[in-house]
Amino acid sequence: MGKINRLDEHLSNMIAAGEVVERPMGIVKELVENCIDAHATNIEIQISQGGIESISIIDDGEGMDSGDATLAFERHATSKLKEVNDLWNIHTMGFRGEALPSIASVSHVLLRTNNGNESTEVEIKYGTLVCAKPCATPKGTMIEVRNLFQKTPARFKHLKSPQYEFSLISDVVQKFALSHPDIGFLLSHDGRTVFKTRGNGSLLEVLMQIYGRETAKSAIALDGKDNDYMIDGYIMQPQYNRATKYYMLLYINGRMIRNYHLQKAVMDAYAPFLPKDRYPIAVINLHMDAQLVDVNVHPSKWEIRLSKEKQLEKLIYQTISEALTNRLEVPKIKINKEEKKEKIEMQELEFTYERDNQTKQLHLDVNQSFLSPQKEEQVKIIEEIPDTNIEKKELIKVEKETVDYTQLPKEEKMLVKEDGFKYEIKEEPVSVNIVSQEESMTVETVEEDIKPSDSQLKNEYFAFKPQVEKQKLEISKEESFTPKNPSLPQLRVIGQFHNSYIIAEGEKGLYIIDQHAAQERYHYEVIRKQILAGITETQPLLIPITIESTMSAVSQVNDINALLEQLGIHLEAFGNTTFVCRELPVWMKDIKEEAFLQDMIDIWEKDKEICIDKLRKRAISTMACHSSIRFNRSLTLEEMKQVIKDLEKCEQPFHCPHGRPTLICMEDKDLIHEFERG
C-alpha cells in the first residue's frame, strides 16, 4: 500500500501532451482539424520562429459560446461524440477531446471565439486558467499558442531549428490544402506569406501551386469504385517522380493517413513504369463507410485500421494501373526556359563628314548589313534561277516586298536582291515535274553560266543567288502500321547517335529511342505472352540444384510447392534445412536458377505467400535483357526501323521492364524556343 499515486489533472495533461503534441507541427495539425470540423471556409496560420515562439490560427467557422469556450480545455471534452456508438461512426477530424487541454498544459494559450451571438476570450497559462471574459472578435475562432515547451525543458531541447520546424508545418498545411481544396488556406512565417490557396474546390490548382505547372499538367484523374470503396484524386506521369515515398498522399474520408499496405499497392501499380528506388507523386482520396475504418488507434490519428483492407489494396492497384495504361505519355526533355540569353546588339556606323549621294547609299548598305537579322525583312529564295535564252535582258524594278519564289507563274522568274526590291526576268516557260513523296524521286540541280549584257548585273546575280548542293533523295514505300498502344506516335527513323540511341521524328517533335530498352520491352512482352499461354515444358537437370534454407521452411515444403507448381517448379525436402530441385521450366534457361529459387523461398518465409506474377516478371525481365540489342552497337537503317516496328507491337511501349523510359521527346515548341525562332 502507498506505492501507487493518483496523478493530478495537470500532470495527466502533460503526459498526454507527449503523445499529441510532439512538436509545433502537431499543434498546427490538431488546431486546423478543429477549424475544419467547425466548417470554416478560410483558415489563416501565422507562425513565428518555426512555431516555437508563437502559433496563431484564425478561422471563419461556427465559433463557440462562453460555456463551450471554457469547457473545451477540459480533458475528454468534445462536441464530436455523445455516446459509445458514435466512436464507430466518426465523420469528423477530431473526436478524442485531448488536443486543447494537452496544448494548454505546455504553453500559453489565448482563445477568442464568436458564434454569431456572443464573443468570449479565454486565457490559460501552462494549464492554469487566467481569465474567461467577453471580448470583441469577428465570427469564428482565433487561438494563439505562445512559448511552447518553455516549462518542459526535456521536450524543448529536442526541438530543432526554426527553419526545420517550419518546414514540417508547411508540409502538413499543404497536405490539408490537397485534402480540402474547397477551403482557402493562408500560411505565413515571421510576417511573410509562404503559401496561399483560393479555396475554389480545384484540386489541380492546388497541385500546381505545390508541385509546379508542368507536374500538374501531367496529372491523371482517378476514378474507381466497388461495393465498399470509391477512389478519386490525381496521379502524375511516371517521369515526375521523387526519391522518397512521402509524396504518395492518401486520405480516407478527408483524413490524412499513413498506411504501408496501401502505399505498397500504389508503388506496385507504378512498378513497371519507374526505375528502382524512385517513387511516384499521387494524391488519392478514399471514400468509404465510416464503420469500415477505425481511427482510434493513436492520439496523433495518423494510423488507422481497415476492414477489407486487401479488397481496397486491389482496387487501388487496378485503378492506378488502368489509368496509367490509358493515359501514359512519352517523357519530354526538360529545358530550362527561365535562363535568359544575352542579347548582342550590333553597333551602327555613324559618319559625320560630307558625302555625295552615291557615297551615302554605300554607307547605308554597309549599316544595313550589320543590323540584327530580326530587323531585316525576310527574303526567301527556294530555287536557283535556271540559265535560259533571255531575249530581253532588261531588269524592271518593282515595289519593295518579300518574295516567295515558288509562288511565281511559270512564264517569269524573279531575281531578289538583298536591297529588298524584286526584278523581273523574262524567260521561256520551264516545265516542272512534281513527284509524290511515296514514289522514288531524284532531285538534281545543274549550275550553268548566265551571260547578262550588263557586267554589273552579272556580278550582283552571282553574289546573291543560292548555292544548292547536288543531292539525290530516295524515299521508299513502307507499309503503314497502327501502333498497338494509341498513345505511341508514328515515328520515322532519321539515324543513330553514338551507336546507342535511335533518332526519329514524330508528330510532336524529335524522338530519341533507347535501342536496348526498346528491344528489351518488346522481348519481355513476347516471352511473357508465351509463358502465360501455358507453356510449361520442363527440363530435367543433369546435376540437381540444392538450396539451403531453414527448418521451418523445409517442414512446410508442401505449402511452398502448392504455389511454385504454378510456375512448373517442384521442390523436395533434402534433410532438415535443405531443398533439392531436379527439373526446371524451359523458360528459366537464361537466368540464375539457384538465386531465383532462393529468393522465392525467402519471400514465402517472410509473407507466407508468393506473388507469382512478380517472380515471373523478374525472370522474364532478365531473359528479355539478355536477348536484346546492346549499347554501342551500330545498326543499319533497316535494323533501326525494325526496332521501331517492334515497339509499335507492344501493349506498353513507353518503359522497359525495369521502369526506365524507352523513348523521350523534344517538342517542336522547345526547339523553336532554343533556336530563338519564337
Buried (B, 14 or more C-beta within 10 A) or exposed (E): EEEEEEEEEEEBBBEBBBEBBBBBBBBBBBBBBBBBBBEBBBBBBBBBBBBBBBBBBBBBBBBBBBEBBBBBBBBEBBBBBEEEEBBEEBEBBBBBBBBBBBBBBBBBBBBBBBBEEBBBBBBBBBBEEEEBEEEEBEBBBBBBBBBBBEBBEEBBEEBEEBEEBBBBBBEBBBBBBBBBBEBBBBBBBEEEEBBBBBBEEEBEBBBBBBBEEBBBEBBBEBEBEBEEBEBBBBBBBBBBBBEEBEBBBBBBBBBBBEBEEBBBBBBBBBBBBBEEEBBBBBBBBBEBEBEBBBBBEEBBBBEBEBEBBEBBBBBBBBBBBBBBBEBBBBBBEEBEEEEEEEEEEEEEEEEEEEEEEEEEEEEEEEBBEEEEEEEEEEBEBEBBBBEBEBEEEBBEEEEEEEBBBEEBEEEEBBBBBEBBBBBBBBBEEEEEEEEEEEEEBEEEEEEEEBEBEEEEBBEBBEEBBEEBEEEEEEEEEEEEEEBBBEBBBBBEBBEBEEEBBBBBBBEBBBBBBBBBBBBBBBBBBBBBEEBEEEEEEBEEEEEEBEBEBEEEBBEBBEEBBEBBEEBBBBBEBBEEBEBBBEBBBEBBEBBEBEEBBBBBBBBBBEEEEBEEEEBBBBBBBBBBBEBBBEEEEEBEEEBBBBBBBBBBBBEBBBBBBBBBBBBBBBBEEBBEEEEEEE
